[in-house]
Amino acid sequence: MNRKYDEVMEHIEVTPEMQSRILGNIENIDFAEKKQAKIIRFPNIKRFAMLAACLAVMLVGTLILPNLRNITNEPPVSENNNIVEVSSVEELSETVGFEVVEPGNLPFEAKNIVYTAYWAELAEIIYINDDQTAVFRKGIGSDDVSGDYNSYELTGEISVNDINATLKGNGETYTMAIWTDAEFSYSLSLSEGIGEAEWIKILKTMINSGEKQI
């Protein structure tokens, strides 16, 4: 390759005119401009880097700050803090702020009894046997406090001492009674139905000084 190059160069003659033209072109070349053109400048790279760093800090902050706000020296507040289980009907009455009288003459003997106060507005007593339960509730106001919105085949009504109670059930027996007086609402639910006569015996036991006997 070098030999061929030398042979070619031996046949090339540079005339005075060609030499003058070449030198003139060389003088007109702006080497500074060409050199400058090869330099790639990034005038905004620092600005973009700072902006990216700020965005990263903001993103980390949004993830961390909610957790920091949850770290306090106080115990967390539970939605159920106002639902209190107590050990007796006397303590239940004191907790809800009104007298609660337990129903008598239930169709079974309870082995376990659970007393619960809800938001100082509703008292609940659950009686539990091996295969039977009864739930008694007393609440402030005249709304239905049973929490039972099932449909029943059978409805009836009994009245004792000017207090009317509505009975609900299926077949020939009733599993629920609801009633109200001037200040409170009541409900009693049984897992197994009983007849009207048995309900009257139970409701007659619901007597205290602040209520009418039923």
Contacts in CASP RR format, 6 or more apart in sequence:
PFRMAT RR
TARGET T0000
AUTHOR 0000-0000-0000
METHOD contacts of the structure
MODEL  1
MNRKYDEVMEHIEVTPEMQSRILGNIENIDFAEKKQAKIIRFPNIKRFAM
LAACLAVMLVGTLILPNLRNITNEPPVSENNNIVEVSSVEELSETVGFEV
VEPGNLPFEAKNIVYTAYWAELAEIIYINDDQTAVFRKGIGSDDVSGDYN
SYELTGEISVNDINATLKGNGETYTMAIWTDAEFSYSLSLSEGIGEAEWI
KILKTMINSGEKQI
14 22 0 8 1.000
82 118 0 8 1.000
82 119 0 8 1.000
82 120 0 8 1.000
83 116 0 8 1.000
83 117 0 8 1.000
83 118 0 8 1.000
83 119 0 8 1.000
84 95 0 8 1.000
84 116 0 8 1.000
84 117 0 8 1.000
85 114 0 8 1.000
85 115 0 8 1.000
85 116 0 8 1.000
85 117 0 8 1.000
86 92 0 8 1.000
86 95 0 8 1.000
86 115 0 8 1.000
86 116 0 8 1.000
86 117 0 8 1.000
87 115 0 8 1.000
88 115 0 8 1.000
89 100 0 8 1.000
89 101 0 8 1.000
89 102 0 8 1.000
89 115 0 8 1.000
89 125 0 8 1.000
91 115 0 8 1.000
92 100 0 8 1.000
92 115 0 8 1.000
92 116 0 8 1.000
92 117 0 8 1.000
92 123 0 8 1.000
92 125 0 8 1.000
93 99 0 8 1.000
93 100 0 8 1.000
93 123 0 8 1.000
95 117 0 8 1.000
95 120 0 8 1.000
96 117 0 8 1.000
96 118 0 8 1.000
96 120 0 8 1.000
96 121 0 8 1.000
96 122 0 8 1.000
96 123 0 8 1.000
96 139 0 8 1.000
97 120 0 8 1.000
98 123 0 8 1.000
98 138 0 8 1.000
98 139 0 8 1.000
98 140 0 8 1.000
98 184 0 8 1.000
99 208 0 8 1.000
99 209 0 8 1.000
99 210 0 8 1.000
99 211 0 8 1.000
100 123 0 8 1.000
100 125 0 8 1.000
100 138 0 8 1.000
101 205 0 8 1.000
101 206 0 8 1.000
101 207 0 8 1.000
101 208 0 8 1.000
101 211 0 8 1.000
102 125 0 8 1.000
102 136 0 8 1.000
103 134 0 8 1.000
103 136 0 8 1.000
103 188 0 8 1.000
103 202 0 8 1.000
103 203 0 8 1.000
103 205 0 8 1.000
103 206 0 8 1.000
104 202 0 8 1.000
104 205 0 8 1.000
105 198 0 8 1.000
105 201 0 8 1.000
105 202 0 8 1.000
105 204 0 8 1.000
105 205 0 8 1.000
106 127 0 8 1.000
106 134 0 8 1.000
106 190 0 8 1.000
106 202 0 8 1.000
107 132 0 8 1.000
107 190 0 8 1.000
107 192 0 8 1.000
107 194 0 8 1.000
107 198 0 8 1.000
108 127 0 8 1.000
108 129 0 8 1.000
108 132 0 8 1.000
108 134 0 8 1.000
109 129 0 8 1.000
110 127 0 8 1.000
110 128 0 8 1.000
110 129 0 8 1.000
110 134 0 8 1.000
111 128 0 8 1.000
111 129 0 8 1.000
111 130 0 8 1.000
112 127 0 8 1.000
112 128 0 8 1.000
113 125 0 8 1.000
113 126 0 8 1.000
113 127 0 8 1.000
113 128 0 8 1.000
114 124 0 8 1.000
114 125 0 8 1.000
114 126 0 8 1.000
114 128 0 8 1.000
115 123 0 8 1.000
115 124 0 8 1.000
115 125 0 8 1.000
116 123 0 8 1.000
116 124 0 8 1.000
116 125 0 8 1.000
116 126 0 8 1.000
117 123 0 8 1.000
117 124 0 8 1.000
118 124 0 8 1.000
121 139 0 8 1.000
121 140 0 8 1.000
122 137 0 8 1.000
122 138 0 8 1.000
122 139 0 8 1.000
122 140 0 8 1.000
122 145 0 8 1.000
123 137 0 8 1.000
123 138 0 8 1.000
123 139 0 8 1.000
124 135 0 8 1.000
124 136 0 8 1.000
124 137 0 8 1.000
125 135 0 8 1.000
125 136 0 8 1.000
125 137 0 8 1.000
126 133 0 8 1.000
126 134 0 8 1.000
126 135 0 8 1.000
126 136 0 8 1.000
127 133 0 8 1.000
127 134 0 8 1.000
127 135 0 8 1.000
127 136 0 8 1.000
131 191 0 8 1.000
132 190 0 8 1.000
132 191 0 8 1.000
132 192 0 8 1.000
133 190 0 8 1.000
133 191 0 8 1.000
134 188 0 8 1.000
134 189 0 8 1.000
134 190 0 8 1.000
134 191 0 8 1.000
135 187 0 8 1.000
135 188 0 8 1.000
135 189 0 8 1.000
136 186 0 8 1.000
136 187 0 8 1.000
136 188 0 8 1.000
137 145 0 8 1.000
137 146 0 8 1.000
137 186 0 8 1.000
137 187 0 8 1.000
137 188 0 8 1.000
138 145 0 8 1.000
138 184 0 8 1.000
138 185 0 8 1.000
138 186 0 8 1.000
139 145 0 8 1.000
139 184 0 8 1.000
139 185 0 8 1.000
139 186 0 8 1.000
140 183 0 8 1.000
140 184 0 8 1.000
140 185 0 8 1.000
141 180 0 8 1.000
141 183 0 8 1.000
141 184 0 8 1.000
141 185 0 8 1.000
142 180 0 8 1.000
142 185 0 8 1.000
143 185 0 8 1.000
144 178 0 8 1.000
144 185 0 8 1.000
144 187 0 8 1.000
145 178 0 8 1.000
145 185 0 8 1.000
145 186 0 8 1.000
145 187 0 8 1.000
146 176 0 8 1.000
146 178 0 8 1.000
146 187 0 8 1.000
146 189 0 8 1.000
147 187 0 8 1.000
148 176 0 8 1.000
148 187 0 8 1.000
148 189 0 8 1.000
152 168 0 8 1.000
152 169 0 8 1.000
152 170 0 8 1.000
152 175 0 8 1.000
152 176 0 8 1.000
153 169 0 8 1.000
153 170 0 8 1.000
153 171 0 8 1.000
154 167 0 8 1.000
154 168 0 8 1.000
154 169 0 8 1.000
154 170 0 8 1.000
154 171 0 8 1.000
154 172 0 8 1.000
154 173 0 8 1.000
154 174 0 8 1.000
155 166 0 8 1.000
155 167 0 8 1.000
155 168 0 8 1.000
155 169 0 8 1.000
156 166 0 8 1.000
156 167 0 8 1.000
156 168 0 8 1.000
156 174 0 8 1.000
156 196 0 8 1.000
157 164 0 8 1.000
157 165 0 8 1.000
157 166 0 8 1.000
157 167 0 8 1.000
158 164 0 8 1.000
158 165 0 8 1.000
158 167 0 8 1.000
158 177 0 8 1.000
158 196 0 8 1.000
158 199 0 8 1.000
158 200 0 8 1.000
158 203 0 8 1.000
159 165 0 8 1.000
160 200 0 8 1.000
160 203 0 8 1.000
160 204 0 8 1.000
160 213 0 8 1.000
160 214 0 8 1.000
161 212 0 8 1.000
161 213 0 8 1.000
161 214 0 8 1.000
162 212 0 8 1.000
163 179 0 8 1.000
163 181 0 8 1.000
163 212 0 8 1.000
163 214 0 8 1.000
164 179 0 8 1.000
165 177 0 8 1.000
165 178 0 8 1.000
165 179 0 8 1.000
165 199 0 8 1.000
165 203 0 8 1.000
165 214 0 8 1.000
166 177 0 8 1.000
166 178 0 8 1.000
166 179 0 8 1.000
167 174 0 8 1.000
167 176 0 8 1.000
167 177 0 8 1.000
167 196 0 8 1.000
167 199 0 8 1.000
168 174 0 8 1.000
168 175 0 8 1.000
168 176 0 8 1.000
168 177 0 8 1.000
168 178 0 8 1.000
169 175 0 8 1.000
169 176 0 8 1.000
169 193 0 8 1.000
172 195 0 8 1.000
173 192 0 8 1.000
173 193 0 8 1.000
173 194 0 8 1.000
173 195 0 8 1.000
174 193 0 8 1.000
174 194 0 8 1.000
174 195 0 8 1.000
174 196 0 8 1.000
174 199 0 8 1.000
175 189 0 8 1.000
175 190 0 8 1.000
175 191 0 8 1.000
175 192 0 8 1.000
175 193 0 8 1.000
175 194 0 8 1.000
176 187 0 8 1.000
176 188 0 8 1.000
176 189 0 8 1.000
176 190 0 8 1.000
177 186 0 8 1.000
177 187 0 8 1.000
177 188 0 8 1.000
177 199 0 8 1.000
177 202 0 8 1.000
177 203 0 8 1.000
178 185 0 8 1.000
178 186 0 8 1.000
178 187 0 8 1.000
179 185 0 8 1.000
179 186 0 8 1.000
179 203 0 8 1.000
179 214 0 8 1.000
180 186 0 8 1.000
181 211 0 8 1.000
181 212 0 8 1.000
184 211 0 8 1.000
186 206 0 8 1.000
188 202 0 8 1.000
188 203 0 8 1.000
203 214 0 8 1.000
204 213 0 8 1.000
204 214 0 8 1.000
206 213 0 8 1.000
206 214 0 8 1.000
207 213 0 8 1.000
END
